[in-house]
């Protein structure tokens, strides 16, 4: 059961990105190329969603938006780093 929960936690942002890309215009006009969204999908999916939600590279971010972005980065890195820490014990 814990493995299933960990699998859902890791897969959910990626599933959300795929559903947003297929059924909405959430990513339209935010990125100029395909490289940044693909790298975000692979490595930092929650950060990609938050960064796109706040306008991406087109609009400057204020303090509150940066806090949300920092939390997303910490959560993404925590999902990856937590398994590495537990494996080493």
C-alpha positions in Angstrom: 0.0 0.0 0.0 2.8 2.6 0.7 4.3 1.9 -2.7 0.9 2.6 -4.4 0.7 5.9 -2.4 4.2 6.9 -3.5 3.5 5.9 -7.1 0.3 8.1 -7.1 2.2 11.0 -5.5 4.9 10.9 -8.2 2.6 10.3 -11.1 -0.3 12.7 -10.3 1.4 15.9 -11.5 2.4 14.3 -14.8 -1.1 13.0 -15.3 -2.4 16.5 -14.6 0.0 18.0 -17.2 -1.1 15.5 -19.8 -4.8 16.2 -19.1 -4.3 19.9 -19.1 -2.4 19.7 -22.4 -5.1 17.5 -24.0 -8.2 19.2 -22.8 -7.4 22.9 -22.3 -5.3 25.7 -23.6 -3.4 26.0 -20.3 0.1 25.8 -22.0 -0.8 27.8 -25.2 1.4 30.8 -25.7 3.4 30.5 -22.6 6.5 28.7 -23.9 8.3 29.4 -27.2 9.7 25.9 -27.7 9.1 22.4 -26.5 12.3 21.9 -24.5 11.2 23.6 -21.2 7.9 21.9 -21.0 9.4 18.5 -21.7 12.2 19.0 -19.1 9.6 20.2 -16.6 7.4 17.2 -17.3 10.4 14.9 -16.7 12.1 16.5 -13.7 9.9 19.1 -12.0 6.2 18.6 -13.0 4.6 20.4 -10.1 6.9 23.4 -10.6 6.0 23.4 -14.3 2.3 23.6 -13.5 2.8 26.4 -10.9 5.1 28.4 -13.2 2.7 28.1 -16.1 -0.2 29.1 -14.0 1.5 32.4 -13.0 2.2 33.4 -16.5 5.6 31.8 -17.3 8.4 33.9 -18.7 6.0 36.6 -20.1 5.1 38.2 -16.8 7.3 39.1 -13.8 6.5 37.3 -10.5 5.7 39.1 -7.3 6.6 37.9 -3.8 3.6 35.7 -3.2 3.9 33.9 -6.6 7.6 33.3 -5.8 6.7 31.7 -2.5 4.3 29.3 -4.3 7.0 28.5 -6.9 9.5 27.8 -4.1 7.1 25.5 -2.4 6.5 23.6 -5.7 10.2 23.2 -6.2 10.7 21.9 -2.6 7.8 19.5 -3.1 9.2 18.2 -6.4 12.7 17.8 -5.0 11.3 16.2 -1.8 9.5 13.5 -3.8 12.8 12.7 -5.6 15.1 13.1 -2.6 13.0 11.4 0.0 13.3 8.0 -1.7 17.1 8.4 -2.0 17.4 9.2 1.7 15.4 6.2 2.7 17.2 3.9 0.4 20.5 4.9 2.0 19.4 3.9 5.5 
